[in-house]
Amino acid sequence: MPDAVELADEEVTELLGAGARALAAAGVDVHWPKGLTRELTTRAEVGPSDDEPEPGQVFPAMPSFLSADALLAFDWSFALGDRRLSREELDRLAEAKRPVVRLRDQWVLVDPQEVRLARSRQDHKVTPVDALGAALTGWAEVDGRRVEVRPTGWLAALRERLADPEAQQPVEQPAALAATLRDYQRRGLNWLAGMTSLGLGCCLADDMGLGKTITLIALHLHRQTDARSAGPTLVVCPTSLMGNWQREIERFAPGTPVRRFHGARRGLDGLADGEFVLTTYGTMRLDAPRLAGVPWGMLVADEAQHVKNPHSSTARALRSIGARARVALTGTPVENNLSELWAILDWTTPGLLGRLGTFRRRYAEAVEGGQDPAAADRLARLVRPFLLRRRKSDPGIAPELPPKTETDHAVSLTQEQAALYEAVVREALAEIAGADSMARRGLIVKLLTGLKQVCNHPAQYLKEERPVIAGRSGKLELLDELLDTILAEEAGVLVFTQYVQMARLLERHLAARGTPSQFLHGGTPVAQREAMVRRFQDGEVPVFLLSLKAAGTGLNLTRAEHVVHYDRWWNPAVEAQATDRAYRIGQTRPVQVHRIVAEGTIEDRIAELLARKRELADAVLGSGEAALTELTDAELADLVALRGGLR
């Protein structure tokens, strides 16, 4: 047997990488002489060049540094073992093009390809927003590899400021604000003022009812005291919230001009610097070029989940409107998946989270799939400075709120419902079994929708024109019992359903009972909505029927002591928003939430999924109904099978 083998340079290089891995897989270890230094490590510092301002000078002019045109250079450091290499030494290693090189009186064993890659990185430059992301997370991805990063100069100072917003000088409550902010609202104002003064967009994601509107009004008044941030504020919101915004501005900032840019006669003539302009997402989409021509001091997207699809025409139109500051307001920054969070923060601070595809690969897939627990922590470090989230249940946030009790009521199906349920399952599963993948998804959604309608009331599924309503639905019988108790207490109740047709059936049923009610849905005009809210709040109508989608946001209905979810939505965050129509600042009485579930049915299984989903909502939300379309035939049959639940 030979006791030595001479290797060519390329063979040594191969042994350094793929060869050693192949030998290790075969159970053969490769040992190198101890005197050889082999490990080439790469780190980077990123920050301004020497001729850029010092940290103390930088913050007033921060927006210019965060422009897309500016570039920051990485200052790379390379080391072999514990010895740092100079640029000349790295050049010498690269030019040698050999795996074994003499350097500093010792032999160095290193892959020439690794050295060439390290050398090519020396001219790598990034935008300030990319550099900020690297500074916050402590790493950057370069050429598909993760590199440790340390910020310098004003970038390091900015990271420290973002990491500790409490350390900045507190903002005084604006003298023009006709209210006294709560402590957590003052902290919110400080945070918003600090972020927007740096030219950074942000998202205020407090629970519904904690006063995001008044906090934003206070921010607008604060920004008018500085010529660099003063200017008109454009608020884009759902149609149903325009009246609420106008009333809140007139109440808390009396004397501040406010106009609605909505309707046939909308105009922007004579726009004043400190004026509020209110518009809807639909009008903004139609008139984006006109709105983009105004030098806005601040642009606000209320209920920002409306632009959670970055490819929608609404989201694209919103991105086309410039402003010195961008603020998103939402109680549900993540409804279904982390791409929605990306869409909101990429609007407020473009480029912060990278491209959507990169974000999904780097964070969303790892977090949502649960494969990489550390990914959630890395994402939180990057996102936390730009998103402020407070809940009613947080200590000290809203101690004046009364308790909230949530109860799931399980009801049995009637004989008619059970027979109809099983027939729908049987026919649908047979059709799904023979369908191709595209048609299959649609058939599954149709099945799930049909089963939920059967659970609500047979007349809803059968689309009966003149139905007999009483005595055919277990849910309806329970609702009658709840209403008997609630009305005896002279209390108010909100009844939510996701189906307009079901609400019409309930409206007809309540009229037959002699129970006063009113129904708000997506087609209700704004003026009529406001009148309905007043009637309910004044106690004129005790039962308020609401379409979940149309009434899940923006309404203040603190007259209600009870909230009934007649059917379950796929997303717990949407249900929570609806509940918050009653459980919000201004509520003085305990609130009881009733969720009605048809036992033994698809609703039972969905209730279990929602309970688990709610526990994970802070980190990630799954894809809801869409995920169920990917089940196998056997899994689907198990999900929809009727188990008991029959009287």
N, C-alpha and C positions, 0 to 999 in steps of 0.2 A: 504493500500500500504506500502511496506517496505521502510524505510528511509535509509537503507544501504545494500550493497551486498558485501560479502567477495569474493575477487578474488584470485585465485591461481596465482603463478608466471607466468605460461605460458599464462594465460588469460590476465594478465597485459601486457605481451610482445605483444600479439595479438592486444590489444587495442591501443598500441603505434603505430602500423602500419596499417595493413589491416583493423582492426576493426574500427579505427577512420575514415578511408576513406569511409568504407561502411556506417557508421552512418552519415557522412557528406553528402553523396549522398542521404540519406533519410531525410535530413533536420535537423539532430540532431548534435549539437555542443558538443565537449568533452572539459571540462575545468579541468585543473590540478591545484593543490594547488600552490600558488605563490612561496612558499619557495623551491619548487623542481627545481633543475637545470637539464635541459633536453638536450640541444643542444650540440652534440659532433661534433666538426669541425676538419678537417684534412688539414694540409698544409705540404709541403715538401721543404727542401733545398737540392740541389744537387751540388756536386763539388768534388774536390780532397780531399784525406785524409790529415791529418796534416803533414805527412812526404813527401808529393809531393812538387815540386818546387813552388816558389812564382810566381805571374804573370809576373814579370820582367824577370824571367829566362825561362819562358815556351815557348815563341813563336818560338825561333829557333828550338826547338825539338818537335814542335806541332804534326808532323805526327805520332810519337810514341803514343801520347795520343789518336789519332783518329783511332788506329788500332782496329780491331774487337776483339782482345784478351783482351784488357783492359776493366775493368769494374769500374763504379763509383757507390757508394752507395748513396741512398736517406737518408737524415737525417730528420726523420719525427718529426713533432710537433703536439700535440693534445691538444685541449682545450675544457673545458666545460663552455659554456657561454664565459666570458672574462678571465677565469682562465686557464693558461697553466698547463697541466698535466706532471708529471715526468714519466719516464718509469716504476718505481715501482708502481705508482698509477694506471697506465694503466693495469699493470699486476694484481693488486689487483681487479680492476673492472672485468677483464676477468675471473679470477679464482673464483669470487663470483658466476658467472653464474646466477645471479638474476637481474631482471629489476630495483629493488629499492635497493640501496646500500648506507651505511653511509660513507662519505668521507669528510675529513676536516671539521668535525663538522656540516655537513649539509647532507640532503638526496639528492641523485642523482637518477634521473629516466632516464634510457637509455636502449636501446635494446641490450641484450647480444650478438646477432649476429653481430651488428654493432661494438661492442667492440672487438669481436674475429677477425673480418675482419681487423680492424685498427691495432691490435696487430700483425697479420700475415704480414702486409706490412713492418714491421720494418726491415726486411732483404732483401727488394726489391733492386735489382741492375740492372743497365742498361749499355749499351755500351756508350762510349763518344758521338757518333753521335746521339743516342737517347736522351742523356742528353742535347746536343746542341739544338735539336729540341724543347725540353721542355723549355730550357732557352729562346729561341727566342719567343715562343708563350705564355709563362707564365703558361702553364698547361701541364699535362700529363694524359694519360688514364691508370689507374691501375685497374685490375679486372673489366673492363667494366665501371668504374666510373671516372669522371673527377676530378683531384686534382690540386689545385693551387701549383705552383712550383716557387722557387726563387733560382737563381744560386749563387754560392759562389766561392771564389778563382780565379784560372785562367779561369774557365768557365765564371764567371761574367765579367772578363776583356776581354775575347774573344767576348762575346756578345756586349760589349760596342764598341769594335773595328769594328765589323761587322756592327753595327748600324750607325757608323760615319766613313766611309772610307776616307772622306776628311781630317780627323784629323791625318792620318798617314803621315810619312815623304814622300814628293814627290819623284818619281823616275826620275832620269835624263834621257833624251833621249839618247839611246846608241850611242856612238861615231861612231860605224861602220854602222849606219843607214844612207843611202844616200838619205835622204829626211827630210823635216821639218814637224813634226806631227801637225795637227790642234789641237786646245785647247781640243775639246771633245775627240780626239784620245789619247792625253796625259793623260786625266782623265781615259780613258779606259785602257791604259797601267798601270797606277798607281793601278787601281782596280785589274786587272789581276795579276800583280806582287804581290800585297798584299795577294790575295786569295791563289795563288799557293805557296807562301812562307810559308803559314800556313798548307800546305798539304791538302787544301780543293779544290775540283774541282769546276768548275763554267761554266756558259753559257753566252757568249757574243751574245746578240740577237738584235743587231742594225739593222735598216732597210737596205735593199739591197742598195749597192752603197755608204755607208758611210765609207768604208775602213776597214772592219774587217780583211782583209788579211794583210795589212801593219801593223796594230796594233799587230797582232799575230807575224809577223816577228820581230817587235821591241821587243816583249816579249821574243822571242827565243834568241835574241842577249843579252838582259839584263840578262837572266838566265845563260849565259855562263860566266859571270863575277864572279860567286860564285861557288866554287867547290861543295857545297852541292846540287845545282840545275842543274849544267852543265850536258850535255849529248846530244845525238842525239835526234832530234824531228821527230816523225812519224806523217804525215798528211794523214788521210784517207778521200777521197773525191770522188764524182762522176767522171766517166771517162772524161766527158767533161771539167772538171776544172783542170786537171793535167797540161795542157799546160799553163794555166793562172797562176797557182801557181809557176811553174818554171820560167816564165818570170818575175813575180813580185819579186821573191827571187833574181834573177840575177840582176834586176834593183835596188832594194832597199837595198840589202845586198851583194854587189859585193865581191867576194872572198869567200863567204860562200859555202861550198860544197853542192851540191844538186843532188840527183839521183832519178830515177823513178824505183820503185820496181813493175814492170809490164811487161807482155809479157813473152815469152818462156825463155829468157836468164836472167831473174831477179836474182839478188843475193845480199847478204849482206856482202861480203868479204871486209875487210879493212875499216869497218865503222868507221868514225872519230867522236870524241866527239861532236863537234858543227855542225854536218851535218844534213841537211834536207833529209828525205826519204819520197817520195810521192807514195802512192798506192791507188788503187780503193777499193770500198766496196766489189766488187766481188773477187778480188785477195786476199784481207784481209781474206775473209771468207774461201777461199781455203787454204791459207798458214798461218792461225792463229798460229799453234804450232811453226812454224819457227820464226814468228814475236814475239811471246811471250818469246822466248829465249834471246831476246836482252834487256839489261838494259836501257830502254828509259828514257831520262830526261823529256820528255813531249809527251803526246799523244793527238792529235787534231782530232776531228770528225767534218769535214766541211759539211755544209748542213745536220746537225745532225737529221733533220726530217726523214732521211733515216732509222733511228733505232727507230722510234716512236712505233713500235710493239716490246715490250720487249721479246716476245716469238719467234721471227723470228730467223733463223739461223745466219743472219748477226749480229743482236744485241747480241746473245749469244757469237759469235766469238769475237766481239769487247770487251766484258766484260772479256774475258780470257787473254787479253794483259795487262800486268802491266806497270806502269810508275810512276815517282815521282809526276807528275801533269797531270790532265786530263782537257781539255778545249773543250767545245762544241761550235760550231759556227752555227748560224741559223738566218735567218730573220723572221722565222715563228715558234716560239717555241710551239705554239698551232695552229694546222690546223683545227682539227675537234672536239676534246674533251680533257679534262684535263688529261686523262690517258697518252697522248703523252708527256705532260710536265713532268709527273711522270717518264716516260721512260728515258727522257734525263737527268734529275737531279739525278735519281737513278744510272745512269752510271757515272756521274761526281763525285757524293758524295754518294756512296752506303749506303742505310739505312736511309738517311735523312728524306724521306717522308714515311717511314714505308713500309709495304707490300702493293702491289697494291690493294688487296681487302679491306684492312683497309683504305687506302687512298681514295678509291672510296666511301666507306661508310661515312668516317669522313668529307670529303671535296667535292669531285667531284659531287656526287649526290645532295648534298645540294645546291651547287653553280649553277650547270647546270639546276637544276629544279626550282631555284629561291625561294625555300621554306625557306631558312635561309640566309638572307642578311649578317649576321655577319660572315658566313662561308668564304665568299670571303675575308674579312678583315683578319681573322685568317690565311688563306692560304697565303695571301700577306705578312704577317709578317714573316712567315716561309721561303718563297721563295725569297723575295726581296734581301737579302744579297748575294744570289748565282746566280742571274740572272740580267744582266745589259741590259736594253732595252732603246734605243734612237731612235727617229723618225726624219725624215727630217723636219717635220713640227714643231718640238720642238724649242722654242726660242733659237737662238744663235747656233744651231747645224750646219746648212748648209746655212748661209745667202746668199752665192754666187749662190745657185741654182735658176734658173729662175722659173717663175710661171708654174703651171700645171693646165690645164683645162680639166674637164671630162664631156662628153656629152653622154646621152643615146638617141639613134636614134630609134624611133618606126617605123617599116615598116609594110605594109599590106601584107597578103598572096595573091598569085595569085589564080585564080579560081582553077587551078590544085592542088595547095598546100592545099587549103581549103577542097576540096573534098577528097583528100587523107588523110588529118588530121582527118576528121570526120569518115571516114571508119576505120582507125586504132583504134580510140577511141571506136567505136561501137563494133568491133570484139573483142578487148582486154577486155573490161568490161564484155562482155558475158562470156568469157573464165575464167576471174578472179572470177566471181561470183560462179562458180562451183568448184573452186580449193581448196585443203587443204592448211593449213598455210604455209608449206614449199614451195610448188609449187607456192603459191600465191605471195610470196616475189619476186621470180625470174620473174614471169609474169609482176609484177608492174615495176621492173627495166627495163625489155624489152620494156614495153609500153613507159616509160619516155624517154628511149634512142631513140626509133623509132620516137616519136613526135619531139624531138630535131632535128633529121636528116631530117624529113619532112620540118621543119622550115628553115633548111639550104638550101636544094635543093632537089626536088623530085628524081633526078638522084642518089643522095647519098643513100636515103632510098631504092630505087628500085634496087640499085647495077647494073645500066645499064653499059654495056661494052663500047659502043660507043655512048654516050649521046649527044643530042642537049643541049647545056648548056645555051645559052642566052635566055632571055625572059620568063623563067620559075620560077624565084625566086625573091621575093621582096628584100631580103637581097643582092643578087648579084647585082641588079640594083643600090641599094644605094652605094655599094662598088665601082661600076664603077664611080658614080658621085664623090665620095670622091677622088678616084685616079686621076680623071681628074683635080681636083683642086690642089691636092698635087704635081702631076708631073709638072703642069704648074708653080708651085713655085720652081721647082727643089729641092724639099725636099725629105727626105727619110722616108719610112714608114715600120713599122713592122705589119704583119697581123697574129694574133694568132687564131688557131682553135684546138679543142681537138681531131679532127678526121683526121687521115692521108688521108683517102679516100677523104674527102672534100678538103684538101689542094691540092691533085692531080687534082681535078676538077678545082680549082682556077688556078693552074699552067697551065693547058691546055687552060683555058679561057684567061689568060693573054698573053700566046703565040699567040693565035688567034688575040688578040688586038694589038700585036706588042709591048707589054710592057715587058722589061727585068725584070726577077724575078729569085729567087733561093729558094729552099725548104730545110729546115733543120729538121730532124726527129730523132727518137731514134736509127735508124740503120745507121746514118751518121758516118763514121769513124772519129777519133779524128783529124787527119791531115787535112781531108777535111773540118771539122767544122772550124778549125782555118783559112784555106784559104778563106772560105765563109765569115767569120767575117771580114777579111782584105779587101775583095772585097767590102763589104757593107760600111765599114768605109771609104774606099778610094773613095766612090761615083760611083763605076763602075756599081753597081746594085741598082736601087732605091727602089725596092719592095722585102722585105724579108719575105717569108712565113715560119711560124714556128709552129711546133707541141707544144702545150702548155706544155705537160709533159716533153718533151725532152729539151725544150729551156727556161723553166721558171726560171732557175737558172744559175749563173756563166758566162753569156755572157755580154760583155761590148759593147753596140751598141748605143753610144751617137750621131752617125750620124743621127739617126731617130728623126724627129720632130713630128711625128704622130705615134700613136699606135692604131690599130684596133683590137677589140675583136669580131671576126665574130660570135662566139657563146659563151654562158655563162657557166662557170664552176660552180660547186655547192659551191665552197668555195671562198669567197672574198679575203682571204689571198693569194691563189694561183694566182688569177688574178693580185693582187697588185705586187707580185713577178715578174710576166711577164712584167708588165708595167715598173718595175724598171730596165729592160734591157736598157731602153732609159733614164729614169729619175733618174740619179745617178751622183755622183761627176765626173766632166769632161764635163757635159752637160752645154752648154752656151746659148742655145736657148729655148724659151718656148716650152713646150710639150703639145700636144693635144691628149687626150685619147677618142676614139670613141667606144662605146658599141652598137652593133646592136641587137635589140630585136624585135621579131615578135609579134605585138600587138594582144591582145585577146587570146593568146595561153598560154600553160604551161610556156613558157619563160617569159611572163609578170608576172605571179604569182611568179616564181622563182626570178625575179628581185626585187619584193617587199620583198620577204623573205631575199634576200642577203643584201638589204639596212638595214633591221632591224638587221641582223646578224653582219654586219659591226659595228653597234653602240655598240654591246655587245662584240666585239672581244677582248677587253682588259681584260675582266673578264672571259668570257667563250664563246666557240663556240659549237653549237649543232652538231648533228651527220649527217647533210647534207642529201644526197640521202637516206641513210638507214632509217631515220625517216619517210620518205614518204611511206615506205613499210608497216608501221603500221597503216595507215589510214583505216577507214571503207570504205565499197564500196561507200556509199553516199558521204563521204568526198573526196574520190578519183575522183569520177565522177565530182564533183564540181571543183576540181583542174584542170582537163584536158579538161573541156568543152570549145569549141570554142565560144568566145564572140566577135562578130564583127570581126575586123581585116581582112575583105574581101573587095577586090576592086570591 
